[in-house]
Amino acid sequence: MAILPILRWPDTRLTTVCSHTAGDISRLAVDMLETMYAAPGRGLAAPQIGVLQRIFVMDCTWKEGVFAPRVLIDPEMLWKSDETAIGPESCLSLPGITTEISRAKTVTMRWTNLAEAICEETFTGIAAICAQHEFDHLSGVLTLDHLDPAARTLAESALL
């Protein structure tokens, strides 16, 4: 297992659309989880460590002492609720920045797990926010991209 370096904005790999996964990625998934916990974060997408494949990991309850790691390989967003909420989000690739982002309150996703089984689940609360945030990374979208121009300029200036 290894803790991997996390890319920081404005690295262009963070804004690249990822390809579907290929080959055995079990070691990558374990390393991503270890990196996420060490960061410490609740989610981590492969492009954040320079791997441009469609995989992310998340564990929204570990900071409260309940470990529930998930590995989502080639995830698909099947449905988003029309009901949204605005809340604070941070990103391991944008250290020290917290932005207010509007997200669907509920989402349904389908993905493959490490056992190569197809999984489908509806996420709510922080899990829905985290899943959407990490899913965005796979399409080269950062929280900055959800901000109006003035808020984005302010956030970017804090990063430089």
N, C-alpha and C positions, 0 to 999 in steps of 0.2 A: 504494500500500500504506500501511497505517496501523496503528500500535500503539494498541489500544483500551483504555479503562479497564476493569479487572476489578472486578466487584461484590464486596463483602465482606458476610459474614454480619453482621447479621440482615436484610439486604435481602430483602423478600418475594418478589422475582422468582426468587430461588434456590430457593424451595420451591413454585414453580408448575409444574404439568404442562405440557409444551410441546406445541404443535400441529405437524402435519406441515409440511414445508417448502413454500414457495410461491415461484414466480418464479425468476429467475436469482440464484443464491447464490454464484457463482464468486468475486466480489469479497469477499464475506463470508468465504468459506473461506480465501482468501489472507490477509486481515486477521487471521483467527483464528490461523492458523499463525504469522504474524509476531508476534502478541501472545504466543502460547504460548512461542516461542523467547526473546523478550525478557524474559519473566517471571522466571526461566526455568523452564518446566514441561515435563512429558512429555505432557500432555493438556489440552484446554480444550473445554468445552461451551458452546454458544450462550447458554444462560441466564446464564452467568457474565459475559457482556458485555451483558446486558440484552435479548438477542434470544430470544424464547420460541418457537423453532422447533427441530425435532428434527434437530440436526446437531452433531457433535463432530469434533475433530481430535486426532490423537495421533502421537507419534514417540518410541518407547521407547528408541531406540538413539543418538539424536543427541548425547547428552552423552558418549558413548564415541567420537564422531567418525564414526559411520555414520548418515547422514541417510536416513530412510525415512518421510517424512511420509504420513499417511493422512487422508482426509476421508471420514467416514461420515455419509451423509445418510439420514434416516429408518431408522435401524438397528432390527433386531429381534433379540432374544435367542432363539435356536433351542434351545439346550441348555446346561446347566451340569452339570459333573461333581458327583457326590456327595462326592468327595474334596475337602476344603477345607484351607486353610492360613491361619494368623493371621500378619499381618505389618504393618509400619509403613506408614501412608499419610499423605500431606500433601495439602493442597488450596490452590490459589491464592486461593480465596475465604475461606479460614480461615488467614491468614498466621501463621506461627510455631507452628502446632499440628501435632503428629504424633500420630496415634492408632493403636492396634492394632485391625485389622479382620479379620474372618474372611471369606474369599472362596473361591469355587470355584477349584480349581487350573486347570481347563480350561473354556473356553466356546466355543460356536459361534455366530457371528452372521451375519446377512445384512443388506446395505445397498446403497444406490445410490451410485455414485461420481460425480465431476464430469463424466465422459463419459456419464453416464446409463446405465451398465452395472450390472447386478445382480451383486454380489460376495457370496461366502460364504467364510468362513474360520474355522478353529479356532485359538484363541489359547491359549497356555500361558505360564507364568512371569509376568514383569512385564507383558507385553502383555495377558494375561488380567485381571490386576489393574486395569490402566489402563482397558481397555475396559469393565469392570464399573463402575468409579468414574465414568467419563464418562457411561455409559448411565444410571446412577442420577440424574445431574444432570437428564437429560431428563424424568424423572418427579418432579422436585422433591425428591429424596432426597440428603441430605448425609452425609458420614462420621459426623457427630454422631448421625444417626438410627440408626446401627448400634451405638451404645454403650449400656451399661446406664445407668440413671439417675444413679448416683454418678459414673461416668466422664464422662458428658455434662455434668453440673453443673461438674465440675472443668475440662473443656475450655472450656465457655462462659465461666467466670470468667476464664480466661486471655485470652479474646478481648475482654472488656469493658474 
